[in-house]
Amino acid sequence: MKFFKGNINLKLFSVFLALLLWLIVFNISNPEQKGSRNVELNILNQDVFSSENKTWEVDRETITISYTVRSNKASSVKASDFNVYIDLNDYSITGSVPVYVELKNPENSASIQDIVARPSVVHVSVEDLQRKKFTLTTHRSGKEEDGYVVASIHTEPDTIYATGPESTIGRISSVGLLINVDGLNKTTSGKGKAVFYDANGKTIDSLGNVTLSQEEVDYTVVIHKKKDLKIAVNATGVPQSGYSLENLDISPKTVSVSGNESLLESINSIDLPPLDISGMSSDVQKVYSLDDYLAKGVSLTEPNNTVTVTARLKKNAETTEESTTESKEESKSTEESTTESKEESSFGSEEGSDGKASIKNSSSAEKKASVEESRQSTQEGKASVTENKSP
């Protein structure tokens, strides 16, 4: 125990000496150890299929290289020390092409050995080459400044060609530009990179084997001032007798338009042709297409381009009362005429009778006179109604 507790300096020296001896032995023996690196795959004779108007694609871009190396050289081995490649002249009908590996610096061959490529064979797909024309579309992001609107976007050129494998070109539905219009209040020009879109309108992020006739496209965003205009329209003509115009319903009453700022300053409304209600006795409705009545250089900012105008008619109350009075007078006159006919018939049948008949005859004459007075009164009432109706 006394030995272990004492002689600390001697113990430390012993440990240091042991480590030093181990390093000396290790460097003298210089043992081998395994290593690996991921190396980019190079392609030789890439134009071998060009004459056949075909294109090719390799299923991977890097190859893993395994090797053994002396321990004193292990840290110095880099991926750039290896040349890994395939030769498309080796292409077979199965699509398999062998992978070759070379050391770029022959001096390393003594220390780097047992070189193996994994995988040792890659697959090359070959298919017909397609060149397809697309009309450039434009897509916007952001929001222009309040009171302004994007009137149009122009691109130069307006078409573009995409070239690549037939199957890959088939995935492309359209080619366009994504343009940021956030905060714009004046016409702006710039350059943008073409983007691929699928049938669902989503961007296709990676199509490395497809080339475009040009990568960047010039564009111009035309910005116009926005303004709300009221719809102006009147009714024309005279409705059927006894009816009059109650009101005009306009839907919508205002629309949003855009145009040059100086042009919009002189316009406050959209004037529509009058709605004809001649001879009508019920509501009249008409749908106007605003595109036919907009000033040149002015356009709608919303997709709806129609206005519905409804003329609502009402029956005049005064005409209704007069018609009712006339109907009552005519009914009363008819009843009195019937009564008179009955009295005259009774008078004729009793003529030539005794004194009792004379009394009845006298009474009948009085009734006849009374009927005559009533008839005259009715005629006077009709004349009065006619006078009231006259202006």
FILUMLUM-827501 format. One record per atom (N, C-alpha, C): residue in three letters; x, y, z. Coordinates in steps of 0.05 Angstrom, whole numbers, plus 5000, padded with zeros to 4 digits. Example, Ala and Ser with C-alpha at 12.3 -4.5 7.8 and 13.67 -1.06 7.14 Angstrom:
BEGIN
ALA526448865156/ALA524649105156/ALA526449345156/SER525749555142/SER527349795143/SER525850015157/
//
This chain:
BEGIN
MET501749765000/MET500050005000/MET501750255000/LYS503950235014/LYS505750465016/LYS506850534989/PHE507350324972/PHE508450374945/PHE506450524928/PHE503850454929/PHE501850574912/PHE501250864920/LYS501750934946/LYS501151204955/LYS503451394951/GLY505851294948/GLY508151464945/GLY509151464916/ASN511351614911/ASN512651624885/ASN510851704862/ILE509351924866/ILE507452014845/ILE508952104820/ASN511152234823/ASN512652324799/ASN513552084782/LEU514451874796/LEU515351644781/LEU513051514766/LYS510751504778/LYS508451384764/LYS507651544739/LEU507651804741/LEU506951964718/LEU508951934695/PHE511451914702/PHE513451874682/PHE513151604668/SER512351404683/SER511951134672/SER509651134652/VAL507451274658/VAL505251284639/VAL506051424613/PHE507451644616/PHE508351794592/PHE510251614575/LEU511951464588/LEU513851294573/LEU512351074558/ALA510250974570/ALA508750754557/ALA507350864532/LEU506251094534/LEU504951214510/LEU506951264488/LEU509251364495/LEU511251424475/LEU512151164461/LEU512550954476/LEU513350704464/LEU511150594446/TRP508650634453/TRP506450534436/TRP506350684409/LEU506850944410/LEU506851104386/LEU509251024368/ILE511450964380/ILE513750884364/ILE513250624350/VAL512150434365/VAL511550174353/VAL509450194331/PHE507350364336/PHE505150394316/PHE506250514290/ASN507950714292/ASN508950844268/ASN510950654253/ILE512350494267/ILE514150314254/ILE512650104239/SER510549994251/SER508949784238/SER507149894216/ASN506050144219/ASN504350284199/ASN502150094189/PRO500250014205/PRO498249814196/PRO496249934176/GLU494849764162/GLU492849844143/GLU490149894157/GLN488550074146/GLN485750114156/GLN483950174132/LYS481350114136/LYS479450154114/LYS478250434114/GLY477550524090/GLY476350794087/GLY474350794064/SER472751004062/SER470951034039/SER470351334034/ARG469751384009/ARG469051654001/ARG466851643980/ASN465051853980/ASN463051883959/ASN464152053937/VAL464251953913/VAL465552093891/VAL463552143869/GLU463652373857/GLU461852453834/GLU462452273810/LEU460252183797/LEU460552013774/LEU460752183748/ASN462852133733/ASN463252273707/ASN462152093684/ILE461252233663/ILE460052093640/ILE461752153615/LEU462751943603/LEU464251973578/LEU462451913554/ASN463152053531/ASN461652013506/ASN458652063509/GLN458052303520/GLN455252373525/GLN453652413500/ASP454952463477/ASP453552513452/ASP453052263436/VAL453452033447/VAL453251783432/VAL450351733422/PHE448351843435/PHE445551803427/PHE444352043411/SER445952253408/SER444952493395/SER444052443367/SER445652283352/SER444952243324/SER442352093321/GLU441451953341/GLU438951813340/GLU436651973352/ASN437152223359/ASN435152403371/ASN433952273396/LYS435852173412/LYS435052053438/LYS436552193461/THR435452153484/THR436752273508/THR437052053529/TRP438852093548/TRP439451893568/TRP439452013596/GLU439251833615/GLU439251913643/GLU440351693660/VAL442251753678/VAL443551563696/VAL442051563722/ASP441751323734/ASP440151303759/ASP441451413784/ARG443951493782/ARG445351613805/ARG447451813796/GLU448251983815/GLU450252183808/GLU452952143823/THR452951983844/THR455351923859/THR455751623863/ILE458251543867/ILE458951263872/ILE460651253898/THR460151053915/THR461651013939/THR464150843933/ILE466450963940/ILE469050823935/ILE470150723962/SER470550463964/SER471850343988/SER474750273982/TYR476450294002/TYR479350243998/TYR480650174025/THR483150084023/THR484850054046/THR487250244043/VAL488250344066/VAL490450534064/VAL492150504089/ARG494750564087/ARG496450564110/ARG495550784129/SER495750724155/SER494650904175/SER495851184174/ASN498351194167/ASN499651464166/ASN498751634142/LYS497151504123/LYS496151654100/LYS493151684100/ALA491851564120/ALA488951564120/ALA487651834120/SER488752024135/SER487552284137/SER487852454112/SER489752374095/SER490352534071/SER488652454046/VAL487252234048/VAL485652134025/VAL483152304022/LYS482752403997/LYS480352563991/LYS478852443967/ALA476252533964/ALA474652443942/ALA475852523915/SER477152753915/SER478352853890/SER480752683881/ASP481752493898/ASP483852323890/ASP482952103870/PHE480352073867/PHE479251863851/PHE477851973826/ASN478151833804/ASN476651903780/ASN474751663775/VAL472151723779/VAL470051513776/VAL468451583751/TYR468051393732/TYR466651463708/TYR465351223695/ILE463551283676/ILE462351073659/ILE462751173630/ASP462650983612/ASP462851043584/ASP460250963570/LEU458851153558/LEU456251083546/LEU456550903522/ASN458950873512/ASN459450683490/ASN459050393500/ASP459150363527/ASP458850093539/ASP455850033543/TYR454050213535/TYR451250163540/TYR450249913526/SER448649753540/SER447549513529/SER444449533530/ILE443149343517/ILE440249353515/ILE438949333542/THR440349223562/THR439149203589/THR439349473604/GLY440949653593/GLY441349913606/GLY443549923626/SER444949693630/SER447149683650/SER449749773638/VAL451149943653/VAL453750043645/VAL455750013668/PRO458149893664/PRO460049863685/PRO461350123694/VAL462050123720/VAL463350363732/VAL466350313734/TYR467950513726/TYR470850493727/TYR471950693747/VAL474150603761/VAL475450773781/VAL478450793775/GLU479451033776/GLU482351083773/GLU483351273795/LEU485851233802/LEU487151423820/LEU488351653803/LYS487651893810/LYS488752113794/LYS491752153798/ASN492752093822/ASN495552113827/ASN496751833831/PRO498251743811/PRO499451473813/PRO501151433838/GLU502251643849/GLU504051613872/GLU502551503896/ASN499851533896/ASN498251433919/ASN497651133916/SER498351013894/SER497550733890/SER498950543910/ALA501250623920/ALA502650463940/ALA501150453966/SER499950683974/SER498650694000/SER495650643999/ILE494350693976/ILE491450643973/ILE491050393956/GLN489950193968/GLN489549933954/GLN486749823958/ASP486249603944/ASP483649463947/ASP481349653941/ILE481549803919/ILE479449993912/ILE477049853900/VAL474649913911/VAL472249783901/VAL470049993898/ALA468649983875/ALA466350173870/ALA463750043877/ARG462150183892/ARG459450083899/ARG457350293893/PRO455550223874/PRO455349983859/PRO457449973837/SER457849733827/SER459849713805/SER458549743778/VAL455949753777/VAL454449783752/VAL452149983757/VAL451750163738/VAL449450353740/VAL447550303717/HIS445050403721/HIS443050373700/HIS442650633685/VAL442650613659/VAL442350843642/VAL439750813626/SER437951013629/SER435351013615/SER435651173589/VAL434751053567/VAL434951193541/VAL432051213530/GLU431251453521/GLU428651483509/GLU428751703488/ASP426551733473/ASP426451933452/ASP426552213464/LEU427952383449/LEU428152663456/LEU425852823444/GLN424552993461/GLN422253153452/GLN422853443456/ARG421953603436/ARG422153893438/ARG419254003436/LYS418354143457/LYS415554223457/LYS415354523462/LYS413454653448/LYS413054943450/LYS410855003471/PHE411355193489/PHE409455273509/PHE408955573507/THR406455653511/THR405755933514/THR406256013543/LEU407856223546/LEU408556303574/LEU406056413588/THR405656313612/THR403556413630/THR404756583652/THR403156753664/THR404156923686/THR402556873711/HIS403956873734/HIS402756823760/HIS403757053778/ARG401957153795/ARG402557373812/ARG402757293842/SER404457423856/SER404457403886/SER404557683897/GLY403357713921/GLY403257973934/GLY400858133925/LYS400558373936/LYS398258543931/LYS399158823924/GLU398158933902/GLU398959193893/GLU397959403913/GLU398959653912/GLU398159863930/GLU395159923928/ASP393859993951/ASP390960053950/ASP390360273930/GLY388260233915/GLY387460433895/GLY388660383868/TYR390260173866/TYR391560103840/TYR390959803834/VAL391159733809/VAL390659463800/VAL392459383777/VAL393159123776/VAL394759023754/VAL392959003729/ALA393459163710/ALA391759163685/ALA392458933667/SER395158883664/SER396058673647/SER398958613652/ILE399858383643/ILE402658303645/ILE403558203618/HIS405758313607/HIS406758233581/HIS409558103585/THR410057893569/THR412657763570/THR413957773542/GLU416557763542/GLU418157763517/GLU420357563520/PRO420257333506/PRO418157263486/PRO415657163500/ASP413557113485/ASP411057013496/ASP410856703494/THR412756583480/THR412856293479/THR415756193485/ILE415955943493/ILE418555833500/ILE418555533493/TYR420955423487/TYR421255143480/TYR422654993503/ALA421554753509/ALA422754573529/ALA423654323514/THR426154233520/THR427253993507/THR428153793528/GLY427353543525/GLY428053343545/GLY426853073539/PRO427152883557/PRO425952613552/PRO422952633549/GLU421852473531/GLU419052483525/GLU417252443550/SER418052263568/SER416452213592/SER416552453611/THR418752593612/THR418952823630/THR417453063618/ILE417753113592/ILE416253333580/ILE413253283584/GLY412353033584/GLY409552983588/GLY408453063615/ARG410253093634/ARG409353183661/ARG408853483662/ILE409853633642/ILE409653923643/ILE407054003630/SER405354153645/SER402854253634/SER403154533623/SER404854693636/SER405254973627/SER407955073637/VAL408855283624/VAL411355423633/VAL410655713637/GLY411455823659/GLY410656103665/GLY412656243683/LEU411856493690/LEU413356653708/LEU411756713733/LEU413156713756/LEU411956803782/LEU413057073788/ILE411257283787/ILE412057563790/ILE410857683815/ASN412657803831/ASN411757933856/ASN410858223849/VAL408258283855/VAL407058543850/VAL406558693876/ASP407658603898/ASP406958723924/ASP407759013925/GLY405759183931/GLY406259473935/GLY406559633910/LEU406159523886/LEU406559663861/LEU404459883857/ASN405260113848/ASN403360333841/ASN404060463814/LYS405860333799/LYS406560433773/LYS407560203756/THR407460233730/THR408360033711/THR411259963716/THR411859703717/THR414559603724/THR415459383705/SER418059383699/SER419259183682/SER421459033697/GLY422058783687/GLY424158633700/GLY424758373685/LYS426258193698/LYS426957933687/LYS426057723707/GLY425157493697/GLY424357273714/GLY425257003703/LYS425556803720/LYS426356543712/LYS423856373707/ALA423856233684/ALA421556063677/ALA421255833697/VAL418655773702/VAL417955563722/VAL416155363708/PHE416555103715/PHE414854893704/PHE412454843723/TYR410054803711/TYR407654743726/TYR406354483716/ASP405254323735/ASP403854083727/ASP400954143722/ALA399353923717/ALA396553963709/ALA394854073732/ASN395854063757/ASN394454173780/ASN395254453786/GLY397054563770/GLY397954843775/GLY400154863795/LYS401254633803/LYS403454633823/LYS406154633809/THR408154773821/THR410754783809/THR412154513810/ILE413654453789/ILE415354213788/ILE418154313794/ASP419154233818/ASP421654343828/ASP424154263813/SER424354013806/SER426853913794/SER426353763768/LEU427353883746/LEU427353743720/LEU430053793708/GLY432053673721/GLY434853733712/GLY435553653684/ASN434053453673/ASN434653363647/ASN433053503625/VAL431653713632/VAL430053873613/VAL431454153610/THR431754233585/THR432954493580/THR430954673566/LEU431154933571/LEU429355133559/LEU430855293538/SER429355393518/SER430555553497/SER431855813509/GLN430855903532/GLN432256113547/GLN431256103576/GLU433156143594/GLU432556113622/GLU431056343634/GLU431756593626/GLU430456833636/GLU428756963615/VAL426557083625/VAL424557203607/VAL424057493617/ASP423957683598/ASP423257963604/ASP420257983608/TYR419458153628/TYR416558203632/TYR416058493638/THR413558573633/THR412658843640/THR409958823654/VAL409658933678/VAL407158943693/VAL405959223690/VAL403559233677/VAL402259483672/VAL400359543696/ILE400759763709/ILE399159843733/ILE397260073725/HIS394660043732/HIS392660253727/HIS391460343753/LYS390460593752/LYS388860703774/LYS386160573775/LYS385060533799/LYS382460413802/LYS380460613812/LYS377860593802/LYS375760783810/LYS373060643809/ASP371260723827/ASP368560623828/ASP366760823812/LEU365160713793/LEU363360883777/LEU360560793781/LYS358660983783/LYS355860923786/LYS354660853759/ILE352460703759/ILE351060633735/ILE348760833731/ALA348660963708/ALA346561163702/ALA344761053679/VAL342061033685/VAL340160943665/VAL337461053672/ASN335761113652/ASN333061213655/ASN331161033640/ALA328461083646/ALA326360943631/ALA325261123610/THR324361013588/THR323161173567/THR320461053558/GLY318661213547/GLY316161113537/GLY313961143559/VAL311461093550/VAL309061113568/VAL307860833571/PRO307460743596/PRO306360483600/PRO303360473592/GLN302160243594/GLN299360213588/GLN297660393605/SER295360483593/SER293560673607/SER292860553635/GLY292960733655/GLY292360643682/GLY294760553698/TYR297160553685/TYR299660463699/TYR301760683698/SER303560683717/SER305660873718/SER308260743729/LEU310560873724/LEU313060773734/LEU313360843764/GLU313860633779/GLU314260673808/GLU317160733815/ASN319160563805/ASN321960613809/ASN323660443790/LEU326260493789/LEU328160333774/LEU330060203793/ASP330359943792/ASP332259793808/ASP334659733791/ILE337059803801/ILE339559753786/ILE341359583803/SER342259363792/SER343959173807/SER346359083789/PRO348859143797/PRO349659313819/PRO349359603812/LYS349359773833/LYS349060063828/LYS351760193820/THR353960073829/THR356660173822/THR358459933814/VAL360459993797/VAL362359793789/VAL365159913791/SER367159733795/SER369959823797/SER371259793769/VAL372660013761/VAL374060003735/VAL376860103739/SER378560053719/SER381260143719/SER382060273693/GLY383960453694/GLY384860583669/GLY386960783676/ASN387860933655/ASN389761143659/ASN388661353679/GLU390261443697/GLU389361623718/GLU388061873707/SER389261993687/SER388062243675/SER385462193661/LEU385161953649/LEU382661883636/LEU380461843656/LEU380961713678/LEU378961663699/LEU377961913712/GLU379662123713/GLU378762373726/GLU376462503712/SER376062443686/SER373962563670/SER371462393669/ILE371462163682/ILE369161973681/ILE368061933709/ASN365461963712/ASN364161923738/ASN361961713737/SER361161633714/SER358961443712/SER359161293685/ILE357661063685/ILE357360913660/ILE354460953651/ASP354061083628/ASP351361153619/ASP350360933601/LEU348060823608/LEU346760603593/LEU344360713577/PRO343660593555/PRO341260673540/PRO338760643557/PRO336760823553/PRO334260803569/PRO332760543565/LEU331360463586/LEU329760223585/LEU326860293576/ASP325960173554/ASP323360243542/ASP321160093556/ILE319160243567/ILE316860123580/ILE314260193566/SER314360263540/SER312060343525/SER309960113525/GLY307460183532/GLY305160003531/GLY305259773551/MET307159783571/MET307459563589/MET305559593613/SER304659363624/SER302959363648/SER304159193671/SER306659093667/SER308058943688/SER310959023687/ASP312458933707/ASP315259003710/ASP316858923685/VAL318759093678/VAL320459053654/VAL323359023663/GLN324758813654/GLN327558773663/GLN329358733638/LYS331758843641/LYS333758823619/LYS336558793631/VAL338158613619/VAL340958573627/VAL342758703607/TYR344458893616/TYR346359033599/TYR349158923602/SER350558893580/SER353358813580/SER355059063581/LEU356459103603/LEU357959353607/LEU360259393587/ASP361259173576/ASP363459193557/ASP362659363533/ASP360059383527/ASP359159533504/ASP359059833509/TYR359259913534/TYR358760193541/TYR361160323557/LEU363360173559/LEU365760283572/LEU367260463553/ALA368460673564/ALA370060853547/ALA372660703539/LYS373760783517/LYS376260663507/LYS378460703527/GLY379860493534/GLY382060513554/GLY381160453582/VAL378560403586/VAL377560333612/VAL376660043612/SER377259903634/SER376459623636/SER375459563664/LEU373859353666/LEU372759263692/LEU374959113708/THR374859153734/THR376759013751/THR375658743762/GLU373058703758/GLU371758453768/GLU370858293744/PRO370558023747/PRO369757863724/PRO366957903715/ASN365157993734/ASN362358033726/ASN362158283709/ASN361058263684/ASN360958493666/ASN358058563659/THR356158493675/THR353358553669/THR352058713691/VAL349958873683/VAL348259023702/VAL345358953695/THR343758903716/THR340858843712/THR339259083721/VAL337559183702/VAL335759413708/VAL332859313707/THR331359373728/THR328559293729/THR326759543733/ALA324859583714/ALA322959803717/ALA320459683730/ARG319759783754/ARG317459683769/ARG315059873764/LEU312859753754/LEU310459903747/LEU308359853768/LYS306560063771/LYS304360033790/LYS301760123777/LYS299460013787/LYS296860093776/LYS295960343791/ASN294960533776/ASN294160783789/ASN291660743806/ALA291660853831/ALA289460823850/ALA286960973840/GLU287161213829/GLU284961383819/GLU283361233797/THR284761103780/THR283460963758/THR281760733769/THR282660603789/THR281260383801/THR278660473813/GLU278560703828/GLU276160803840/GLU274060883819/GLU274961013798/GLU273061093777/GLU271760853763/SER273360643759/SER272260403746/SER270160273763/THR270660283790/THR268760163809/THR266160313809/THR266260583808/THR263860753809/THR262160713784/GLU263460703760/GLU262060663735/GLU260660393735/SER261960183746/SER260759923747/SER258259913764/LYS258360063787/LYS256060073804/LYS253760213791/GLU254260443777/GLU252160593764/GLU250860433742/GLU252460283727/GLU251260123705/GLU249559903716/SER250359783739/SER248759573752/SER246059683762/LYS246159923774/LYS243760043784/LYS241860113761/SER242860213738/SER241160283715/SER239860033704/THR241259813704/THR240159563694/THR237759473712/GLU238159493738/GLU235959413756/GLU233459583752/GLU233859853749/GLU231560033745/GLU230159973719/SER231559903698/SER230359843672/SER228659593675/THR229559403691/THR227959153695/THR225359213710/THR225559393730/THR223159463746/THR221159603728/GLU222159783711/GLU220359933693/GLU218859753674/SER220259553664/SER219059363645/SER216759213659/LYS217259143684/LYS215158993699/LYS212659163703/GLU213059423709/GLU210859613714/GLU209259653689/GLU210659683667/GLU209159723641/GLU207559483634/SER208559253640/SER207059003634/SER204558983651/SER204859063676/SER202559053695/SER200459253686/PHE201359493677/PHE199459703668/PHE197859613644/GLY198959483626/GLY197559393601/GLY195459183608/SER195959003626/SER194158783632/SER191758873647/GLU191859103661/GLU189559193677/GLU187859403663/GLU188559473638/GLU187059683623/GLU184259573616/GLY181959743620/GLY179159673614/GLY177759543637/SER178859533661/SER177559403684/SER175759603698/ASP174559523721/ASP172759693737/ASP174159913752/GLY172760043772/GLY173960263787/GLY176360183802/LYS176359933811/LYS178759833825/LYS181059833806/ALA180559763781/ALA182659773761/ALA183660043755/SER181760243756/SER182460523751/SER184360623773/ILE183760533798/ILE185560613820/ILE188360503815/LYS188460243806/LYS191060113800/LYS192460253778/ASN190860343758/ASN192060483734/ASN193260743743/SER191860883761/SER192961133771/SER195561083786/SER195460873803/SER197860813818/SER200160743800/SER199560593778/SER201660513759/SER202860753745/ALA201160953739/ALA202261193726/ALA204161343744/GLU203461343770/GLU205261483789/GLU207961343790/LYS207861073791/LYS210360923792/LYS211960963767/LYS210560983744/LYS211961033719/LYS213461293719/ALA212061493730/ALA213361763732/ALA215861743750/SER215561593772/SER217761563791/SER220161433778/VAL219661233761/VAL221761093747/VAL223261273728/GLU221561443714/GLU222761633695/GLU224561833709/GLU223761923733/GLU225462113748/GLU228061973756/SER227861723765/SER230261573773/SER232161543750/ARG231161493726/ARG232761463702/ARG234261713696/GLN232861933698/GLN234162193692/GLN236362243713/SER235862173738/SER237862213759/SER240362053753/THR239961803743/THR242261633737/THR243961753714/GLN242561863694/GLN243961983671/GLN245562223680/GLU244362383699/GLU245762613709/GLU248262523724/GLY248062303739/GLY250462203754/GLY252662113736/LYS251861983713/LYS253961903694/LYS255262143682/ALA253662343675/ALA254862593664/ALA256762713683/SER256062713709/SER257862823729/SER260562673731/VAL260362403729/VAL262862243730/VAL264562303706/THR263262343682/THR264762403658/THR266162663660/GLU264862863672/GLU266063123675/GLU268463103694/ASN268162953716/ASN270462923734/ASN272862793721/LYS272362613702/LYS274562473689/LYS275962653669/SER274462853659/SER275663033639/SER277663213652/PRO280063263640/PRO282063443652/PRO281063723652/
//
